[in-house]
């Protein structure tokens, strides 16, 4: 039976060595020597074949980069933080390496096999408390050997976003349960994955510092590194659009993304006020006057199971592609055998925890927790904004659906 996986806390050198070993193992498993190693594929009667193990997406194309939801536009970026740019060379800063660890529950208990709940409706029903997570209810029904962190979204919200944002074609907008779980490997420190634990709602009678969660700090009071991508653990995977050309495995999670910035204002209300240092992933920590935080940022992974066979897509051609650190196993598109779309946006989430703000950073690189500043996030920019959290109705199943707002999207296929 697959066991819970907690990404280790290692030094950068140890972690790089471990990552190369994982990638090489995954490459061999999917390459010409596959007759000498166990297959990475799990073939189950009721589901499309699923690759398992540590699988990579290297040098994905950043096909969507929308930053019009806020000003200056440099507050949202699809590029890695400046300090991490060299880690993906010869690829661009907006082509991050993504490592998916896929596990499956092969126990006979079938604890993962839970029926879908009723979709949201406008009929009177018990309130959901505004939370985007099912909490104890979902955890009680999960396989005991898998411990998702953070807790997965509730079914009603998955249905809501499947209907308003993710373009799910079938009537099962929330998908179907599967025995598969996905983690993002090569994590940052465990403490940086902590969930927002302060107040659930913005009370006009309390100050902003009391509402916001504490910043993630090092022992010296300086901020921890900026975060572009999350490190979720063992997220339950669902199957969407069964039998259709758009059939895919998928999951999404929420996380707190951060970016170092020189400026969080626009001079004279024009785009000319953008600071060059803040372009392409924000400025360096040593240059920053602010650390901006986007709580409840959504991270969505979709694994397309039919498009290769139907010749409607193909993986990026590895011929002539450069290798990260000169390693042959770190050549795009990576070792993931299926086409994958990775999306980051600000739809959905817990309305009581969802803010965008910046803390000032002083000349000694210490974060000023007493003077945060709320920042703009126009989720309808360039598209639709359905059931706004400020005045929406929880009976729809979720908040902040639609197609607008800031967004990043990466693919390993054409």
C-alpha positions in Angstrom: 0.0 0.0 0.0 1.3 3.5 -0.8 2.4 5.3 2.3 2.1 8.9 3.2 4.8 11.1 1.8 6.2 14.1 3.5 8.7 16.0 1.4 12.0 16.2 3.3 13.6 19.3 4.6 17.1 19.2 3.1 19.8 21.6 2.0 19.7 22.9 -1.5 22.6 20.7 -2.6 21.1 17.5 -1.1 17.7 18.4 -2.5 19.2 18.9 -6.0 20.9 15.5 -5.8 17.7 13.9 -4.7 15.7 15.5 -7.4 18.1 14.3 -10.1 17.9 10.8 -8.7 14.1 10.9 -8.8 14.1 12.3 -12.3 16.5 9.7 -13.6 14.4 7.0 -12.1 11.3 8.3 -13.7 13.1 8.7 -17.0 14.4 5.2 -17.0 10.9 3.9 -16.1 9.4 5.6 -19.1 12.3 5.0 -21.5 13.9 2.3 -23.7 14.8 0.2 -20.7 11.2 -0.2 -19.4 11.5 -4.0 -19.7 14.0 -3.9 -16.9 12.1 -2.0 -14.4 8.5 -2.1 -13.0 6.0 -0.2 -15.2 5.0 3.2 -14.0 1.5 2.6 -15.3 -1.5 1.6 -13.2 -4.3 0.1 -15.3 -7.6 -0.2 -13.6 -10.9 -1.5 -15.1 -12.9 1.7 -14.3 -10.3 4.3 -15.0 -8.0 5.5 -17.8 -4.3 4.3 -17.3 -2.4 6.5 -14.9 1.3 6.9 -14.6 2.7 6.8 -11.0 5.9 7.7 -9.3 7.9 11.0 -9.6 7.1 12.5 -13.0 8.4 15.8 -14.3 7.2 18.7 -16.4 10.4 20.5 -17.6 10.4 23.8 -19.5 6.6 24.0 -20.0 5.3 26.8 -22.3 3.7 29.7 -20.5 0.7 30.1 -22.8 -1.3 32.5 -20.6 0.1 35.3 -18.5 -2.6 37.8 -17.5 -1.7 40.5 -14.9 -4.5 43.0 -15.6 -6.3 42.4 -12.3 -4.0 44.7 -10.3 -1.8 47.7 -10.6 1.1 47.9 -11.0 0.9 44.7 -13.1 4.2 43.5 -11.8 2.4 42.5 -8.5 1.3 39.4 -10.4 3.8 37.4 -12.3 4.1 34.0 -14.0 7.9 33.9 -13.6 9.9 32.3 -10.8 11.4 34.7 -8.1 14.6 36.3 -9.3 16.7 34.2 -6.9 15.4 31.0 -8.7 15.9 32.1 -12.3 19.2 30.2 -12.7 17.6 26.9 -11.5 15.7 26.5 -14.8 18.4 27.6 -17.3 18.6 27.2 -20.3 14.8 27.7 -20.0 13.1 31.0 -19.3 12.1 32.2 -15.8 8.4 31.6 -16.8 9.1 27.9 -17.5 9.3 26.4 -14.0 10.1 22.7 -13.4 7.2 20.9 -11.9 7.6 17.5 -10.3 4.4 15.5 -9.6 4.5 12.5 -7.3 1.5 10.3 -8.2 0.5 7.6 -5.8 -2.5 5.2 -5.7 -4.5 3.4 -3.0 -4.3 -0.3 -3.8 -5.9 -1.4 -0.6 -9.0 -3.6 -0.7 -11.0 -1.2 1.5 -11.7 1.3 -1.3 -11.8 4.1 1.2 -11.4 6.6 -1.6 -14.6 5.4 -3.3 -17.1 7.9 -2.0 -20.3 8.9 -4.0 -20.6 12.5 -5.2 -22.6 14.8 -3.0 -25.6 16.7 -4.3 -24.6 19.6 -6.6 -25.3 23.1 -5.2 -28.8 24.5 -5.7 -30.7 27.6 -4.8 -33.0 25.5 -2.5 -32.8 26.3 1.2 -30.1 24.3 2.9 -27.8 24.5 5.8 -25.2 27.2 5.5 -21.7 26.2 4.5 -20.0 28.8 6.8 -18.2 30.3 3.8 -15.4 27.8 4.1 -13.9 26.4 1.0 -12.9 23.1 2.6 -14.9 20.2 3.8 -12.6 19.6 6.7 -13.4 16.8 9.1 -16.2 15.4 6.8 -13.8 14.8 3.9 -10.9 13.7 6.1 -13.1 11.0 7.7 -13.8 9.5 4.4 -10.2 9.5 3.0 -8.0 6.5 2.8 -6.3 6.4 6.3 -2.8 6.0 4.7 -3.2 9.3 2.8 -3.1 12.6 4.5 -3.9 15.5 2.2 -2.3 18.8 3.1 -4.0 21.2 2.8 -7.5 19.8 3.1 -9.1 19.3 -0.4 -11.9 21.6 -1.5 -15.5 20.7 -0.8 -17.5 19.0 -3.5 -20.0 21.9 -4.0 -17.2 24.3 -4.7 -15.6 21.9 -7.2 -18.9 21.6 -8.9 -19.3 25.4 -9.0 -15.8 26.0 -10.5 -16.3 23.1 -12.9 -19.4 24.8 -14.2 -18.2 28.5 -14.2 -14.5 28.4 -14.6 -12.9 25.1 -15.7 -15.2 24.4 -18.7 -16.2 20.9 -17.6 -18.3 19.5 -20.4 -20.1 16.6 -18.7 -23.0 16.9 -16.2 -20.7 15.8 -13.4 -19.1 19.2 -13.0 -17.4 18.1 -9.8 -15.8 15.0 -11.4 -15.6 11.5 -9.9 -13.5 10.1 -7.1 -10.4 8.1 -8.0 -7.8 6.0 -6.1 -5.0 8.4 -7.1 -3.3 11.1 -5.1 -0.8 13.8 -6.2 1.9 15.7 -4.3 4.3 18.3 -5.6 7.8 17.1 -4.8 10.9 19.2 -3.8 9.1 21.2 -1.2 10.0 24.3 0.7 10.2 24.1 4.5 7.2 22.5 6.2 6.5 25.6 8.2 5.8 27.7 5.1 2.9 25.4 4.2 0.9 26.4 7.3 -2.7 27.5 6.5 -4.1 30.9 7.4 -5.1 30.5 11.1 -6.4 33.9 12.1 -9.9 35.4 11.8 -12.3 33.9 9.3 -14.0 37.2 8.4 -12.9 40.9 8.0 -14.5 42.7 11.0 -14.6 46.4 10.6 -13.9 46.7 14.4 -10.5 45.1 14.2 -7.3 46.4 12.6 -5.9 44.9 9.4 -2.8 43.4 11.2 -5.2 41.4 13.5 -7.1 40.0 10.5 -4.1 38.9 8.3 -2.0 35.8 9.1 1.6 36.4 10.3 4.3 36.5 7.6 6.6 33.5 7.1 9.8 34.7 8.6 13.3 33.4 9.2 14.7 33.5 12.7 16.3 36.9 12.0 13.0 38.5 11.1 13.6 38.5 7.4 11.0 37.0 5.1 11.3 33.5 3.8 11.8 33.1 0.0 9.1 34.2 -2.4 6.7 31.5 -3.5 5.4 31.0 -7.1 4.2 27.4 -6.9 2.7 25.5 -3.9 3.8 22.2 -2.3 0.6 20.3 -1.6 0.7 16.8 -0.3 -1.4 13.8 -1.4 -4.3 15.7 -3.0 -7.2 13.5 -4.1 -7.4 13.3 -7.9 -10.7 13.3 -9.6 -11.7 12.2 -13.1 -13.6 14.7 -15.3 -15.5 14.3 -18.5 -15.4 10.5 -18.6 -15.5 9.2 -22.1 -15.4 12.6 -23.8 -12.5 14.0 -25.9 -11.8 16.3 -22.9 -11.5 13.5 -20.4 -8.9 14.3 -17.8 -7.6 13.6 -14.3 -7.5 16.8 -12.2 -7.2 18.4 -8.8 -6.8 21.9 -7.5 -5.7 23.4 -4.2 -5.2 26.8 -2.6 -2.0 28.3 -1.3 -0.4 31.6 -0.3 1.8 32.9 -3.1 4.3 35.7 -2.4 6.4 38.1 -4.4 9.1 40.6 -3.4 8.5 44.1 -4.9 10.2 47.4 -5.0 6.9 49.2 -5.5 3.2 48.5 -5.0 1.9 51.8 -6.4 1.6 53.3 -9.9 3.0 56.7 -10.5 0.4 59.2 -12.0 -2.1 56.3 -12.5 -0.3 55.1 -15.6 1.5 51.9 -16.5 4.7 54.0 -16.9 5.0 53.7 -13.1 6.0 50.0 -13.2 9.4 49.4 -11.7 11.8 47.5 -14.0 13.3 45.7 -11.1 9.9 44.2 -10.4 9.4 42.6 -13.8 9.8 38.9 -14.4 9.0 37.5 -11.0 9.5 40.5 -8.7 12.7 42.0 -7.4 15.3 40.2 -5.3 14.8 40.0 -1.6 17.8 42.3 -1.0 16.2 45.0 -3.3 12.6 44.7 -1.9 10.6 47.3 -0.1 7.6 45.1 0.1 6.5 41.4 0.3 3.1 41.0 -1.4 0.9 38.1 -0.6 -2.0 36.5 -2.5 -3.8 34.3 -0.1 -6.2 31.6 -1.5 -4.4 31.5 -4.9 -5.7 28.5 -6.8 -3.4 25.9 -8.4 -5.1 23.6 -10.9 -3.5 20.5 -12.5 -5.3 18.8 -15.5 -3.9 15.5 -17.0 -5.4 14.9 -20.4 -6.0 11.2 -21.0 -7.4 11.0 -24.6 -5.8 13.8 -26.7 -2.6 11.9 -27.6 -4.5 8.9 -28.9 -6.9 11.2 -30.8 -4.0 13.1 -32.3 -5.4 16.4 -31.1 -2.2 17.2 -29.2 1.4 16.0 -28.9 4.1 16.4 -26.3 6.7 19.1 -26.9 9.4 17.7 -29.1 12.6 17.1 -27.0 14.9 17.2 -30.1 17.4 20.0 -29.8 16.2 21.1 -26.3 18.8 22.1 -23.7 19.3 20.4 -20.4 19.1 22.0 -17.0 22.5 21.7 -15.3 23.6 19.6 -18.3 21.5 16.7 -17.1 19.9 14.6 -19.8 17.0 13.8 -17.5 16.2 17.5 -17.2 15.2 18.1 -20.8 11.8 19.3 -21.7 9.1 18.3 -21.8 10.1 16.0 -18.9 9.1 12.5 -18.0 5.3 12.9 -17.7 3.9 10.8 -20.5 0.5 12.6 -20.7 -0.2 16.2 -21.8 -0.7 18.4 -18.7 -2.1 21.8 -18.2 -1.2 23.7 -15.0 -3.2 26.8 -14.2 -2.8 29.4 -11.4 -5.6 32.0 -10.8 -7.6 33.6 -8.0 -11.0 32.0 -8.6 -12.8 30.2 -5.7 -11.4 30.0 -2.2 -12.5 30.8 1.3 -13.9 34.4 1.2 -13.0 34.9 4.8 -9.3 34.2 4.2 -9.0 35.7 0.7 -7.0 39.0 0.5 -4.1 40.5 -1.4 -1.8 42.7 0.7 1.7 43.9 1.1 4.0 44.2 4.2 6.7 46.9 4.1 10.3 45.7 4.4 12.8 48.0 6.1 16.5 48.7 5.2 17.6 45.7 7.4 15.2 43.4 5.4 12.9 43.0 8.4 9.1 42.7 7.7 6.9 45.4 9.2 3.9 43.4 10.4 2.1 46.4 11.9 1.6 48.3 8.6 0.1 46.0 5.9 -1.6 47.5 2.9 -4.5 45.9 1.1 -4.0 45.7 -2.7 -6.5 45.4 -5.6 -7.6 42.2 -7.2 -10.2 42.6 -10.0 -11.2 39.0 -10.6 -13.5 40.1 -13.5 -10.7 41.8 -15.5 -10.7 40.5 -19.1 -13.6 38.1 -18.5 -16.5 37.2 -16.2 -16.8 37.3 -12.4 -19.6 35.0 -11.1 -21.0 35.1 -7.5 -18.6 37.7 -6.0 -17.6 36.9 -2.5 -18.4 40.4 -1.3 -22.1 40.0 -2.0 -22.6 36.5 -3.4 -24.8 33.7 -2.3 -23.2 30.6 -0.7 -26.0 28.4 -2.1 -24.2 28.5 -5.5 -21.5 26.3 -3.9 -18.6 28.7 -4.2 -17.5 32.2 -4.8 -15.5 34.2 -7.3 -16.2 31.9 -10.3 -15.8 33.0 -13.9 -13.1 33.5 -16.5 -11.5 36.9 -15.6 -8.7 38.1 -13.4 -5.0 37.4 -13.2 -3.9 34.0 -14.5 -0.9 31.9 -15.4 -1.1 28.7 -17.5 1.6 26.3 -18.5 1.5 23.2 -20.8 3.9 20.5 -21.8 2.1 19.9 -25.1 1.2 21.6 -28.4 
